[in-house]
Amino acid sequence: MLTPPWFAPFLVFLAQWRGKVWYKELFNRSQDGLATALAALAWQFFQQNPVYLGPWNVSAGVGIATASLAFFAVNTTLVTTAIHLANKVTWREAWRRNFSWLALSYLLLSPIALLLARAYETPLLGNWGGWTVLFFLIPLYYSRFYWDEKVRLEAAFDATLETLMHALEAKDPQTRLHSERVAEIARDLARKVKNGDEAYAQAVYRAARLHDIGKIGIPEFVLLKPGPLSPAEREAIEKHPEFGAEMLKPGAKVAFEPLVYNIILYHHERWDGRGYPKRLAGHEIPEEARIVGLADAYEAMTAGRPYRKAKSPEEALREVQEMSGIQFDPRLVEAFIELWQEDPLWRDREAYLKAKAGKEGSVSRFILPPLSSPWASPSPSESGQGTSEE
C-alpha cells in the first residue's frame, strides 16, 4: 500500500530464508512473492480507478478485500498443488483440509492492514508514522506469540501420542494398524456429521489414535491370549478405558483436551446403556466417543481373529445396521452408511493394508495376519449381549 507494487514481493523473496532445503525455500519465497505482487497490483488498480457507492468512495475497502482474496487465491492454489503432487492426494481434498477455513480469516484481517497503512500515513505519535504502526503491532505480536505457543502444544501432543502408541505397539504389534484405521474412519465420520468441520475431525483423529492406550496397563497374557477370555480376564480387559484416561490426567491442562478423555474413557459405551465402564446411554455418551465406538467396531468386524473369520465389508455394514439404536447412535449409522457407499480406502481392510504398506515402504510392517489378540478386534455378535465391546 505504501510502496511500488514490485517492492513488496522483492522483500518477501529476500526475507525469512531459513537455510532449509533450497528448492523448498525457493518455492515458498517465490509463491509468497507472486501472491504479494498480485495483491499489490489489485490494491493499486482500485486506487487508480476509484469505486463509489453513492457519494462515498469505497475504493480502499474494495481494494483491500480484493488484494486479500488475490493473495489467498494465489498462495493457496500454489501450495495446494505442491501438496497434491507430493502426497498423492486429490487437489480438492488437499485444499479443503489445509485452507478451506482460512478464507474468512484473510478477509477479517485485511482491515487491520488498511488501518496500519493509514496510521503510517497519518502519524498519531510524533512526526513518523512508524511509531504508530509499532504501537498497533504490539497486541498483534502477542497474539502471534500465543498462537505459536498453541502450535507448540499441539506438536507436543502429537509427539506424546506417538510415544504412547510406540509403547503400546511394542507390547501388542497389532495395535498400530488397528488404531490408525479406526482413527481414519472416525475422522471421516466426524467430518460428515459436523458438516465439514475440519478442526473437529482432526481432533477426533488424533484422539482416536489413543483410544486403546489404556491397554498398556493390561497384562500381556490377557492382551495377547489367542482364545476366548475367562470372566476374570474379561473384567481386567474392560478396565482399559479407565486406565487410559488415568494415564493422561497429568497432561490435562497442557496438551490433552476433554475430547481426548471422552474418547478414551467412553468409546465402549453403548447406545442402550449396556456398555462399559460407566454404562452411559444415548446422548449421555459424548458424541466423539460414539463416533470412535462405531469406527472401532467396524474395524474389528473386518479384521478377524484366530478363531473367527473376518467379515467382509458388506457383512460388517449389515451388522452395523442391525445394531443401530441398540449399540450405535442411529444418526451416526446413517452417516456411516453414506460414507461407506462412497468407497473410502478404509472400507476394505486388505486394500487399506496394501495402501499403508506402499506408503510406509515396508510390507512386513503392515501386511499382518488376523489379530492374535481377541481384544484388538471385537465384533458386535461375539458377546452374550450382542455387542462389539472388547
ROMAR-100895 format. One record per atom (N, C-alpha, C): z negated, y negated, x; residue in one letter. Coordinates in pm, whole numbers, padded with zeros to 5 digits, always signed. Atoms other than C-alpha are relative to their C-alpha. Layout:
ZYXa
...
This chain:
+00000+00121+00082m
+00000+00000+00000m
+00000-00126+00086m
+00019+00119-00083l
-00077-00234+00289l
+00097-00006+00117l
-00089-00006-00115t
+00190-00129+00542t
+00139+00042-00046t
-00133-00052+00033p
+00563-00043+00551p
-00007+00149-00032p
+00007-00140+00043p
+00641+00297+00393p
+00000+00100+00114p
-00009-00097-00109w
+00717+00460+00730w
-00128+00013+00081w
+00116+00005-00088f
+00384+00368+00889f
-00105+00105-00037f
+00103-00095+00045a
+00152+00585+00676a
+00032+00144+00041a
-00028-00137-00043p
+00335+00915+00732p
-00003+00017+00151p
+00005-00008-00146f
+00360+00834+01103f
-00145+00023+00046f
+00141-00018-00035l
-00020+00802+01123l
-00049+00139-00041l
+00041-00132+00047v
-00068+01117+00917v
+00047+00108+00096v
-00056-00101-00089f
+00158+01312+01150f
-00078+00006+00132f
+00070+00004-00129l
-00032+01198+01461l
-00147+00038-00011l
+00145-00018+00014a
-00383+01225+01320a
-00037+00146-00024a
+00063-00127+00034q
-00605+01531+01294q
+00069+00121+00060q
-00057-00116-00069w
-00420+01752+01540w
-00116+00076+00063w
+00126-00066-00036r
-00692+02011+01586r
+00015+00105+00109r
-00017-00098-00106g
-00544+02227+01860g
+00006+00143-00050g
-00014-00135+00053k
-00482+02526+01632k
+00140+00051+00032k
-00133-00056-00022v
-00167+02737+01614v
+00103-00110-00021v
-00083+00121+00000w
+00106+02486+01692w
+00093-00008-00119w
-00097+00009+00109y
+00356+02584+01425y
-00068-00024-00135y
+00074+00029+00122k
+00090+02580+01153k
-00037-00148-00007k
+00034+00141-00003e
-00027+02238+01263e
+00123-00087-00021e
-00124+00076+00018l
+00333+02117+01282l
+00040-00002-00147l
-00032-00006+00143f
+00393+02236+00926f
-00094-00088-00081f
+00098+00077+00076n
+00071+02083+00796n
+00020-00150+00016n
-00019+00143-00025r
+00128+01747+00962r
+00133-00049-00061r
-00130+00041+00052s
+00495+01741+00858s
-00002-00013-00152s
+00002+00007+00147q
+00431+01820+00492q
-00090-00113-00048q
+00084+00115+00035d
+00146+01567+00482d
+00077-00131+00018d
-00077+00121-00026g
+00373+01306+00638g
+00108-00023-00103g
-00106+00012+00100l
+00659+01379+00398l
-00057-00040-00135l
+00063+00033+00128a
+00428+01369+00095a
-00047-00145-00001a
+00048+00138-00008t
+00275+01041+00213t
+00116-00098-00004t
-00117+00088-00001a
+00619+00889+00277a
+00057-00019-00140a
-00054+00011+00136l
+00743+00969-00073l
-00096-00075-00092l
+00098+00075+00079a
+00419+00839-00224a
+00010-00149+00030a
-00013+00141-00038a
+00460+00514-00028a
+00126-00062-00059a
-00124+00051+00059l
+00820+00478-00146l
-00014-00020-00151l
+00022+00014+00144a
+00712+00537-00507a
-00080-00127-00030a
+00081+00122+00017w
+00448+00264-00474w
+00085-00125+00022w
-00081+00116-00033q
+00693+00023-00312q
+00104-00028-00109q
-00101+00018+00104f
+00953+00083-00584f
-00055-00080-00117f
+00056+00069+00116f
+00722-00033-00861f
-00052-00139+00035f
+00035+00136-00039q
+00610-00334-00660q
+00123-00090+00003q
-00125+00076-00004q
+00973-00441-00621q
+00068-00006-00137q
-00057-00005+00136n
+01059-00351-00983n
-00114+00001-00101n
+00119+00008+00085p
+00770-00475-01199p
+00020+00064-00137p
+00001-00062+00133v
+00682-00291-01520v
-00100-00079-00085v
+00085+00080+00089y
+00544-00490-01814y
-00029+00076-00128y
+00041-00053+00129l
+00351-00372-02116l
-00043-00120-00083l
+00023+00127+00067g
+00382-00669-02346g
-00009-00110+00104g
+00014+00109-00098p
+00254-00969-02150p
-00064+00045+00131p
+00074-00045-00118w
+00073-00753-01892w
+00091+00071+00100w
-00071-00067-00109n
+00214-00648-01558n
-00081+00125+00039n
+00071-00125-00027v
+00118-00281-01521v
+00060+00074+00120v
-00067-00063-00114s
+00315-00219-01203s
-00098+00072+00092s
+00096-00062-00091a
+00004-00146-00998a
-00048+00135-00053a
+00047-00125+00058g
-00127+00118-01238g
+00107+00107-00002g
-00110-00096+00004v
+00211+00283-01288v
+00036+00045+00142v
-00036-00033-00138g
+00282+00266-00916g
-00097+00097+00065g
+00098-00088-00064i
-00043+00427-00805i
+00001+00138-00064i
-00007-00130+00067a
-00015+00702-01068a
+00123+00078+00047a
-00122-00065-00046t
+00345+00776-00966t
-00012+00045+00145t
+00018-00037-00141a
+00255+00773-00597a
-00090+00123+00013a
+00091-00115-00005s
-00032+01015-00659s
+00071+00128-00042s
-00073-00117+00046l
+00189+01252-00855l
+00106+00043+00100l
-00100-00033-00100a
+00460+01231-00590a
-00063+00074+00118a
+00070-00066-00111f
+00214+01319-00315f
-00043+00141-00041f
+00046-00130+00049f
+00067+01601-00525f
+00116+00099-00011f
-00113-00090+00020a
+00408+01746-00612a
+00057+00051+00132a
-00059-00040-00129v
+00545+01746-00257v
-00098+00088+00078v
+00101-00073-00077n
+00222+01863-00094n
-00020+00141-00054n
+00028-00132+00056t
+00152+02149-00334t
+00123+00089-00003t
-00123-00080-00001t
+00516+02260-00354t
+00023+00064+00136t
-00024-00052-00134l
+00549+02298+00022l
-00107+00101+00041l
+00107-00092-00038v
+00209+02460+00073v
+00008+00129-00081v
-00014-00120+00083t
+00260+02698-00220t
+00114+00088+00050t
-00112-00077-00054t
+00596+02802-00076t
-00042+00076+00126t
+00049-00067-00120a
+00427+02880+00256a
-00091+00117-00035a
+00089-00108+00043i
+00157+03085+00081i
+00081+00115-00059i
-00087-00100+00064h
+00424+03266-00123h
+00071+00086+00104h
-00074-00073-00102l
+00622+03363+00186l
-00092+00081+00091l
+00090-00066-00095a
+00321+03457+00398a
-00078+00115-00062a
+00089-00097+00063n
+00123+03659+00143n
+00067+00088-00104n
-00075-00085+00093k
+00394+03816-00074k
-00054-00004-00142k
+00039+00019+00139v
+00255+03676-00398v
+00105-00088-00066v
-00100+00082+00068t
+00469+03514-00663t
-00033-00148+00018t
+00020+00143-00022w
+00521+03141-00622w
-00088-00058-00110w
+00076+00053+00113r
+00384+03069-00967r
-00148+00035+00010r
+00140-00043-00011e
+00068+03272-00911e
-00070-00072+00115e
+00060+00071-00114a
+00007+03112-00570a
-00035-00144-00037a
+00026+00138+00040w
+00037+02763-00720w
-00116-00007-00099w
+00104+00004+00104r
-00182+02842-01019r
-00138+00024+00059r
+00131-00033-00056r
-00463+02993-00813r
-00053-00109+00092r
+00045+00094-00102n
-00472+02722-00548n
+00001-00146-00042n
-00020+00142+00022f
-00360+02396-00705f
+00001-00045-00146f
-00016+00041+00139s
-00341+02402-01086s
-00111-00092-00047s
+00115+00080+00041w
-00685+02243-01116w
-00009-00133+00072w
+00011+00120-00083l
-00614+01963-00865l
+00073-00121-00057l
-00084+00111+00047a
-00360+01753-01058a
-00083-00111-00062a
+00085+00101+00065l
-00621+01579-01271l
-00083-00076+00102l
+00080+00065-00105s
-00831+01509-00961s
+00082-00107+00071s
-00086+00098-00066y
-00538+01334-00793y
+00013-00126-00086y
-00018+00116+00088l
-00484+01110-01096l
-00129-00081-00013l
+00126+00071+00018l
-00853+01027-01137l
-00043-00075+00127l
+00038+00065-00125l
-00895+00939-00770l
+00095-00113+00041l
-00098+00101-00041s
-00582+00724-00746s
-00047-00144-00025s
+00049+00138+00015p
-00751+00412-00896p
-00094-00043+00113p
+00088+00035-00112i
-01003+00430-00610i
+00082-00051+00117i
-00087+00046-00108a
-00720+00398-00360a
+00052-00141-00029a
-00046+00134+00038l
-00586+00097-00552l
-00112-00102+00018l
+00115+00090-00014l
-00934-00057-00559l
-00024-00035+00147l
+00023+00025-00143l
-00972-00018-00181l
+00108-00091+00058l
-00107+00086-00049a
-00633-00174-00118a
-00021-00145-00044a
+00025+00135+00051r
-00717-00470-00339r
-00122-00062+00069r
+00118+00051-00069a
-01058-00501-00172a
+00034-00048+00140a
-00041+00041-00134y
-00889-00522+00166y
+00073-00135-00006y
-00078+00123+00012e
-00656-00797+00044e
-00086-00119-00041e
+00088+00109+00047t
-00938-00999-00117t
-00143+00030+00044t
+00131-00036-00056p
-01248-00968+00107p
-00115-00053-00085p
+00124+00040+00066l
-01587-00978-00062l
-00109-00031+00102l
+00097+00022-00107l
-01776-00979+00268l
+00072-00059+00121l
-00064+00063-00115g
-01668-01225+00537g
+00146-00029-00025g
-00142+00032+00010n
-01307-01301+00611n
+00091+00120+00025n
-00080-00119-00027w
-01197-00949+00693w
-00023+00104-00109w
+00013-00095+00110g
-01124-00706+00411g
-00053+00135+00041g
+00046-00130-00045g
-01216-00411+00627g
-00146+00026-00028g
+00142-00018+00030w
-01588-00475+00575w
-00020+00046-00144w
+00011-00040+00141t
-01542-00444+00200t
+00041+00145-00017t
-00047-00139+00009v
-01345-00123+00241v
-00106+00096+00053v
+00103-00085-00058l
-01612+00024+00467l
-00120+00013-00093l
+00112-00003+00094f
-01879-00069+00213f
+00027+00099-00113f
-00035-00092+00108f
-01693+00120-00060f
+00012+00145+00050f
-00021-00135-00052l
-01627+00417+00168l
-00129+00076+00025l
+00127-00067-00028i
-01995+00489+00229i
-00032+00107-00105i
+00027-00107+00098p
-02052+00671-00106p
+00106+00109+00001p
-00104-00103-00008l
-01716+00845-00066l
-00027+00095+00116l
+00032-00083-00115y
-01824+00966+00276y
-00109+00101-00035y
+00108-00092+00035y
-02145+01111+00137y
+00045+00103-00102y
-00055-00098+00094s
-01954+01274-00147s
+00074+00110+00075s
-00072-00098-00081r
-01729+01441+00108r
-00098+00087+00080r
+00100-00075-00077f
-02033+01539+00315f
-00062+00111-00084f
+00061-00100+00086y
-02195+01717+00022y
+00102+00105-00044y
-00105-00098+00032w
-01863+01879-00068w
+00017+00099+00115w
-00010-00088-00117d
-01836+02014+00288d
-00117+00097+00006d
+00116-00088+00003e
-02188+02150+00255e
+00019+00111-00103e
-00026-00100+00103k
-02086+02325-00065k
+00098+00105+00051k
-00098-00094-00056v
-01786+02479+00111v
-00067+00091+00102v
+00069-00082-00100r
-02010+02596+00396r
-00090+00104-00066r
+00084-00096+00071l
-02248+02756+00148l
+00084+00112-00060l
-00089-00103+00054e
-01958+02936-00017e
+00047+00094+00110e
-00039-00083-00114a
-01845+03056+00325a
-00115+00094+00039a
+00116-00084-00031a
-02199+03180+00389a
-00015+00110-00105a
+00002-00100+00108f
-02188+03354+00050f
+00097+00113+00032f
-00102-00101-00027d
-01866+03531+00142d
-00036+00086+00121d
+00038-00075-00119a
-01995+03627+00487a
-00114+00097-00032a
+00111-00087+00039t
-02316+03765+00336t
+00050+00115-00085t
-00059-00103+00085l
-02115+03951+00076l
+00064+00109+00086l
-00067-00096-00086e
-01904+04115+00346e
-00101+00084+00078e
+00102-00073-00075t
-02212+04207+00548t
-00068+00106-00087t
+00065-00094+00091l
-02381+04367+00249l
+00093+00114-00038l
-00095-00103+00038m
-02066+04551+00149m
+00025+00097+00115m
-00018-00088-00115h
-02019+04685+00502h
-00120+00094+00015h
+00119-00084-00008a
-02377+04810+00496a
+00006+00113-00103a
-00012-00103+00103l
-02317+04993+00169l
+00114+00096+00030l
-00115-00084-00034e
-01979+05119+00288e
-00037+00103+00106e
+00044-00094-00103a
-02147+05276+00591a
-00078+00116-00062a
+00079-00103+00068k
-02372+05466+00352k
+00086+00085-00093k
-00089-00068+00093d
-02105+05554+00096d
+00140-00056+00018d
-00132+00055-00032p
-01747+05506+00226p
+00089-00024-00122p
-00085+00016+00117q
-01603+05534-00126q
-00025-00132-00073q
+00042+00117+00078t
-01782+05222-00249t
+00094-00118+00017t
-00084+00118-00025r
-01549+04966-00087r
+00120-00003-00093r
-00117-00003+00086l
-01239+05077-00272l
-00040-00021-00146l
+00046+00014+00138h
-01431+05110-00599h
-00034-00145-00031h
+00043+00138+00026s
-01583+04763-00568s
+00117-00097+00002s
-00115+00090-00006e
-01256+04596-00470e
+00085+00010-00126e
-00082-00016+00121r
-01067+04743-00764r
-00074-00054-00122r
+00079+00056+00110v
-01349+04662-01007v
+00007-00152+00002v
-00001+00146-00012a
-01353+04305-00875a
+00134-00058-00044a
-00132+00052+00039e
-00978+04260-00925e
+00021+00012-00151e
-00009-00013+00146i
-00991+04397-01280i
-00085-00107-00067i
+00092+00097+00061a
-01290+04176-01360a
+00053-00142+00014a
-00055+00134-00019r
-01123+03867-01213r
+00110-00028-00102r
-00110+00021+00094d
-00811+03912-01426d
-00052-00009-00143d
+00056+00002+00136l
-01017+03983-01738l
-00076-00130-00025l
+00073+00127+00014a
-01241+03680-01677a
+00097-00116-00019a
-00100+00105+00013r
-00936+03459-01633r
+00063+00002-00140r
-00061-00015+00132k
-00792+03596-01957k
-00091-00055-00110k
+00089+00040+00109v
-01098+03540-02175v
-00044-00146+00012v
+00038+00140-00020k
-01166+03196-02023k
+00123-00091+00007k
-00122+00082+00010n
-00810+03070-02077n
+00042-00060+00134n
-00051+00044-00129g
-00719+03050-01710g
-00098-00076+00086g
+00101+00069-00081d
-01046+02911-01573d
-00011+00071+00135d
-00009-00068-00129e
-00979+02996-01208e
-00134+00000+00074e
+00129+00005-00069a
-01319+02884-01077a
-00092+00111-00052a
+00083-00106+00058y
-01496+03118-01319y
+00051+00138+00042y
-00059-00129-00036a
-01254+03402-01243a
-00034+00038+00144a
+00030-00028-00140q
-01309+03371-00868q
-00150+00026+00020q
+00144-00025-00010a
-01687+03353-00914a
-00032+00142-00046a
+00019-00137+00048v
-01674+03675-01117v
+00050+00100+00104v
-00057-00090-00102y
-01453+03834-00850y
-00098+00019+00116y
+00091-00010-00114r
-01694+03752-00567r
-00126+00078-00037r
+00122-00069+00042a
-01995+03871-00763a
+00026+00148-00029a
-00031-00139+00032a
-01822+04189-00882a
+00011+00086+00126a
-00003-00074-00126r
-01770+04287-00520r
-00139+00053+00036r
+00138-00037-00032l
-02150+04311-00503l
-00068+00080-00110l
+00070-00051+00118h
-02216+04479-00836h
-00081+00126+00028h
+00073-00123-00031d
-02331+04809-00680d
-00083-00011+00128d
+00069+00017-00128i
-02511+04660-00380i
-00139+00064-00001i
+00132-00062+00010g
-02841+04800-00509g
-00002+00146+00040g
-00005-00140-00041k
-02721+05148-00416k
-00044+00020+00145k
+00055-00010-00135i
-02831+05068-00062i
-00142+00059-00006i
+00137-00048+00015g
-03181+05149-00192g
-00011+00140-00057g
+00002-00135+00056i
-03080+05490-00332i
+00011+00102+00113i
-00011-00102-00105p
-03141+05799-00112p
+00141+00061+00004p
-00136-00050-00016e
-02818+05939+00028e
+00020+00135-00069e
-00019-00131+00062f
-02880+06291-00104f
+00022-00014-00151f
-00026+00028+00141v
-02880+06140-00454v
+00135-00069-00016v
-00122+00080+00011l
-02599+05890-00399l
+00125+00084+00023l
-00118-00076-00038l
-02363+06147-00245l
+00000+00142-00055l
+00006-00134+00056k
-02458+06454-00448k
+00131+00033-00072k
-00132-00029+00057p
-02132+06630-00546p
-00002+00052-00143p
+00007-00054+00135g
-02257+06768-00876g
-00086-00085-00091g
+00083+00075+00096p
-02449+06656-01186p
-00142-00021+00054p
+00134+00036-00047l
-02788+06494-01130l
-00108+00055-00092l
+00118-00038+00077s
-03129+06609-01240s
-00054-00123-00070s
+00058+00118+00065p
-03330+06385-01476p
-00068-00095+00097p
+00067+00087-00097a
-03536+06257-01182a
+00101-00077+00084a
-00104+00067-00080e
-03222+06180-00980e
+00072-00105-00084e
-00064+00098+00088r
-03066+06007-01279r
-00089-00124-00014r
+00093+00113+00010e
-03377+05793-01316e
+00005-00084+00127e
-00007+00073-00128a
-03352+05700-00947a
+00127-00084+00007a
-00126+00072-00012i
-02987+05601-00969i
+00006-00118-00096i
-00003+00108+00098e
-03048+05388-01276e
-00084-00120+00042e
+00076+00113-00052k
-03274+05166-01069k
+00083-00091+00090k
-00076+00079-00098h
-02989+05036-00851h
+00032-00142-00046h
-00021+00141+00036p
-02918+04723-01064p
-00121-00087+00034p
+00120+00077-00031e
-03280+04612-01023e
-00020-00013+00151e
+00007+00009-00146f
-03274+04695-00652f
+00092-00110+00051f
-00098+00099-00044g
-02962+04483-00610g
-00043-00141-00029g
+00045+00134+00037a
-03100+04185-00798a
-00117-00044+00087a
+00116+00033-00084e
-03422+04201-00598e
+00043-00034+00142e
-00048+00027-00136m
-03229+04208-00269m
+00052-00142+00016m
-00064+00130-00012l
-03052+03883-00346l
-00091-00116-00037l
+00090+00110+00038k
-03355+03685-00461k
-00021-00103+00109k
+00021+00102-00104p
-03411+03519-00120p
+00112-00102+00010p
-00111+00094-00008g
-03067+03358-00146g
+00026-00076-00128g
-00023+00059+00132a
-03111+03228-00499a
+00030-00148+00007a
-00015+00145-00005k
-03138+02862-00402k
+00102-00045+00104k
-00091+00037-00109v
-02885+02875-00119v
+00144+00037-00032v
-00139-00043+00011a
-02578+03083-00191a
+00034+00073-00128a
-00031-00086+00113f
-02611+03302-00498f
-00037-00067-00132f
+00022+00065+00129e
-02572+03152-00843e
-00045+00102-00104e
+00048-00094+00102p
-02716+03303-01165p
+00104+00103-00042p
-00106-00094+00038l
-02379+03461-01245l
-00006+00127+00084l
+00007-00116-00089v
-02422+03691-00944v
-00110+00095-00044v
+00112-00083+00043y
-02760+03815-01059y
+00028+00066-00134y
-00033-00057+00131n
-02637+03863-01414n
+00090+00122+00013n
-00093-00111-00018i
-02355+04085-01296i
-00069+00119+00064i
+00066-00110-00070i
-02567+04290-01057i
-00103+00068-00089i
+00111-00055+00078l
-02858+04334-01298l
+00044+00061-00133l
-00032-00039+00137y
-02678+04379-01631y
+00134+00071-00019y
-00134-00056+00020h
-02341+04544-01562h
-00002+00140-00060h
+00009-00131+00066h
-02470+04877-01701h
-00062-00009-00139h
+00045+00015+00139e
-02593+04733-02030e
+00116+00034-00094e
-00101-00038+00100r
-02410+04844-02346r
-00005-00094-00120r
-00010+00084+00119w
-02292+04654-02650w
-00097+00045-00108w
+00089-00053+00105d
-02501+04885-02874d
-00147+00005+00044d
+00138+00008-00044g
-02818+04836-02666g
-00054+00125+00066g
+00049-00125-00059r
-02837+05185-02511r
+00028+00009+00150r
-00024-00001-00144g
-02762+05079-02154g
-00129-00016+00078g
+00118+00022-00085y
-02995+05005-01866y
+00028-00115+00094y
+00142-00036+00001p
-03209+04859-01717p
-00081-00064-00112p
+00079+00078+00096k
-03316+04616-01994k
+00030+00034-00145k
-00042-00036+00136r
-03145+04772-02298r
+00035-00122-00084r
-00050+00115+00075l
-02988+04444-02398l
+00115+00045-00089l
-00107-00036+00093a
-02738+04447-02683a
+00083-00123-00034a
-00088+00107+00047g
-02439+04241-02796g
+00004-00119+00093g
-00010+00124-00077h
-02439+03880-02686h
-00125-00030+00082h
+00113+00013-00093e
-02778+03922-02521e
+00045+00026+00144e
-00054-00032-00132i
-02577+04062-02231i
+00088-00115+00046i
-00086+00109-00048p
-02426+03781-02021p
+00146+00043+00003p
-00142-00034+00011e
-02050+03766-02065e
+00056+00055+00130e
-00053-00047-00127e
-01981+03809-01694e
-00040+00144+00028e
+00044-00139-00017a
-02185+04131-01694a
+00079+00093-00091a
-00083-00081+00090r
-01992+04260-01996r
+00140+00021+00059r
-00132-00009-00062i
-01667+04185-01812i
+00000+00104+00112i
+00006-00092-00113v
-01770+04371-01498v
-00032+00142-00047v
+00030-00132+00054g
-01914+04657-01703g
+00125+00072-00049g
-00125-00059+00048l
-01576+04716-01868l
+00091+00035+00117l
-00083-00027-00118a
-01391+04688-01537a
-00053+00121+00077a
+00064-00110-00071d
-01639+04928-01376d
+00031+00133-00067d
-00025-00123+00075a
-01592+05186-01650a
+00145+00046+00015a
-00141-00038-00011y
-01210+05176-01636y
+00029+00055+00140y
-00023-00049-00135e
-01210+05214-01258e
-00057+00140+00017e
+00065-00130-00011a
-01449+05506-01288a
+00081+00109-00069a
-00076-00100+00075m
-01244+05686-01551m
+00124+00046+00075m
-00126-00032-00067t
-00927+05671-01343t
-00019+00047+00144t
+00026-00042-00138a
-01099+05767-01014a
-00026+00150+00011a
+00027-00143-00005g
-01219+06117-01096g
-00122+00035+00083g
+00113-00055-00076r
-01492+06336-00947r
+00036+00140+00047r
-00032-00136-00045p
-01503+06667-00763p
+00003+00101-00113p
+00008-00096+00109y
-01590+06844-01089y
+00071-00049-00126y
-00075+00048+00116r
-01372+06636-01324r
+00125-00072+00046r
-00128+00061-00035k
-01009+06541-01301k
+00003-00146-00047k
-00013+00141+00038a
-00933+06170-01306a
+00087-00014-00124a
-00082+00028+00117k
-00798+06033-01631k
+00122-00082+00039k
-00118+00084-00020s
-00452+05883-01646s
-00031-00140-00054s
+00023+00134+00056p
-00429+05508-01716p
+00004-00002-00152p
-00012-00002+00146e
-00322+05587-02072e
-00123+00064-00065e
+00120-00065+00053e
-00614+05824-02130e
-00122-00092+00012e
+00113+00092-00020a
-00858+05572-01986a
+00005-00115-00100a
-00012+00109+00097l
-00721+05298-02210l
-00044+00045-00138l
+00041-00051+00132r
-00766+05516-02519r
-00153+00011-00007r
+00146-00013+00000e
-01126+05582-02417e
-00067-00136-00011e
+00053+00136+00013v
-01190+05211-02373v
+00009-00047-00145v
-00018+00040+00140q
-01050+05152-02722q
-00102+00070-00090q
+00095-00076+00081e
-01271+05427-02867e
-00143-00053+00014e
+00135+00050-00025m
-01580+05268-02710m
-00017-00147-00036m
+00008+00139+00044s
-01503+04922-02849s
-00105-00014-00109s
+00107+00018+00097g
-01806+04796-03039g
-00116+00096+00018g
+00107-00095-00029i
-02015+05084-02903i
-00056-00028+00139i
+00042+00031-00137q
-02026+05037-02530q
+00050-00137+00045q
-00064+00122-00049f
-01793+04739-02485f
+00011-00107-00108f
-00023+00115+00087d
-01760+04394-02638d
+00141+00010-00058d
-00133-00015+00060p
-01470+04425-02890p
+00098-00109+00043p
-00090+00108-00042r
-01330+04086-02788r
+00053+00024+00141r
-00045-00030-00136l
-01317+04192-02424l
+00097+00117+00000l
-00092-00115+00008v
-01150+04519-02520v
+00140-00048-00039v
-00130+00053+00041e
-00872+04328-02697e
+00070-00070+00116e
-00058+00070-00115a
-00819+04107-02393a
+00041+00100+00109a
-00032-00100-00102f
-00826+04411-02163f
+00129+00073-00035f
-00122-00069+00043i
-00558+04587-02367i
+00122-00086+00028i
-00112+00090-00028e
-00333+04282-02341e
+00030-00004+00149e
-00020-00001-00146l
-00386+04273-01964l
+00063+00131+00045l
-00049-00132-00039w
-00325+04646-01929w
+00149+00014-00031w
-00140-00009+00040q
+00006+04616-02114q
+00093-00083+00088q
-00079+00079-00095e
+00121+04360-01855e
+00025+00075+00130e
-00019-00088-00116d
+00111+04645-01598d
-00045-00063+00131d
+00051+00055-00127p
-00111+04486-01330p
-00011+00111+00104p
+00006-00098-00108l
-00140+04658-00993l
-00118+00095-00016l
+00120-00084+00011w
-00492+04786-01067w
+00008+00102-00113w
-00010-00092+00115r
-00375+04969-01381r
+00006+00146+00045r
-00016-00136-00052d
-00272+05279-01182d
-00071+00009+00135d
+00080-00006-00122r
-00518+05385-00914r
+00082+00040+00122r
-00080-00043-00114e
-00263+05562-00695e
+00088-00113+00052e
-00081+00115-00043a
-00034+05258-00692a
-00087-00103+00071a
+00093+00095-00063y
-00335+05044-00608y
-00037+00046+00140y
+00033-00055-00131l
-00431+05275-00321l
+00112-00024+00100l
-00113+00017-00091k
-00083+05261-00173k
+00018-00146+00040k
-00014+00143-00031a
-00066+04883-00200a
-00108-00046+00096a
+00110+00037-00089k
-00407+04846-00037k
+00021+00056+00140k
-00024-00061-00130a
-00314+05087+00239a
+00105-00078+00078a
-00104+00079-00066g
+00000+04888+00314g
-00050-00134+00046g
+00051+00132-00035k
-00184+04558+00312k
-00094+00006+00118k
+00098-00011-00107e
-00461+04680+00541e
+00061+00058+00127e
-00062-00059-00117g
-00219+04862+00770g
-00069+00128+00044g
+00072-00123-00037s
-00433+05174+00760s
-00009+00090-00121s
+00000-00091+00113v
-00358+05459+00525v
-00131+00075-00008v
+00121-00082-00001s
-00666+05651+00635s
-00118-00072-00062s
+00115+00073+00053r
-00893+05374+00517r
-00003+00001-00152r
-00002+00016+00145f
-00777+05366+00158f
+00053+00121-00076f
-00047-00117+00072i
-00597+05692+00071i
-00112+00103+00005i
+00120-00081+00002l
-00910+05878-00029l
+00009+00105-00109l
+00009-00099+00107p
-00982+06192-00229p
-00085-00054-00112p
+00087+00044+00108p
-01161+06163-00563p
-00142-00019+00052p
+00131+00036-00051l
-01505+06013-00517l
-00095+00119-00001l
+00090-00113-00011s
-01758+06265-00394s
-00133-00026-00068s
+00126+00034+00064s
-02048+06078-00547s
+00019-00013-00149s
-00015+00011+00144p
-02092+06122-00921p
-00035-00137-00051p
+00042+00131+00046w
-02235+05773-00935w
+00097-00108+00039w
-00095+00102-00042a
-01941+05594-00779a
+00108-00023-00104a
-00109+00017+00096s
-01701+05651-01068s
-00033+00066-00132s
+00044-00060+00126p
-01862+05715-01407p
+00106-00007-00108p
-00092-00001+00113s
-01679+05796-01727s
-00078-00010-00129s
+00074+00018+00125p
-01777+05700-02082p
-00042+00128-00066p
+00028-00121+00077s
-01773+06057-02206s
-00093+00096+00072s
+00073-00097-00079e
-01997+06209-01942e
-00147+00012-00031e
+00143-00014+00031s
-02347+06139-02063s
-00014+00045-00144s
+00023-00045+00136g
-02504+06268-02376g
+00022-00109-00102g
-00014+00111+00094q
-02473+05923-02530q
+00144-00048-00009q
-00138+00048+00002g
-02100+05890-02468g
+00010-00135+00067g
+00010+00129-00068t
-02140+05620-02208t
+00069+00005+00134t
-00056+00007-00134s
-01975+05504-01890s
-00106-00037+00101s
+00106+00033-00095e
-02315+05442-01733e
-00002+00100+00112e
+00003-00091-00114e
-02362+05588-01390e
-00124+00088-00009e
